[in-house]
Amino acid sequence: QVQLVKSGGGLVQVGGSLRLSCTASISIASLYAMGWWRHNVGKPRELVAQITVDSSTNYTDSVKGRFTISRDNALNTVYLQMNSLIPEDTAVYYCNAQTDHSSYILHYWGQGTQVTVSS
């Protein structure tokens, strides 16, 4: 079982920045991947950014060049730095952790945090 505790989020104006943090209850070096997803009413949940155990990253196209995901293994924490925010980034953001069990992957979710970008 992996518990995820998030911090960050809130209200920001267009062009502003926010940083989300997600701290895991276990060593993140043992996790296959961690990431951030977001969800808006009427839309499917979307993978925003992900970082794997070997620090490979991937981003959804709409945030490339603006968002950066990083990890601090010593603190068991993953960060999502969000710059140049736009109204379309408004959503509830969820931290996600994945454990690899060879034939299947388990997903764990933190509580959502609201990010609102006002114009």
NORMO-V773935 format. One line per field, one symbol per residue. ss: DSSP state (h for helix, s for strand, l for the rest). phi: phi as a letter, one per 20 degrees, with the letter a starting at -180 (. if undefined). psi: psi as a letter, one per 20 degrees, with the letter a starting at -180 (. if undefined). Layout:
ss = ???
phi = ???
psi = ???
This chain:
ss = lllssssllssssllllssssssslllhhhllsssssssllllllsssssssllllssslhhhlllsssssshhhlssssssllllhhhlssssssssssllllssssslllssssssl
phi = .ddcddbonpdbegnecbcdcbdeecfffeefacacdcbcgncffcfebbcefemfcbcfgfdgnddcdbccffdlcddceddlfcgfefaedcecccdedmebcedcceffcedcddd
psi = pppppqraabpqrpiaqqpqqopqirpiiiqgqqaprqpqpiqqpppgqqprhjjqqqqqhiipihqpprqnhhilqqqoporlqrhiiprpppqqqpppkfirpqpqqrqqppppoq.
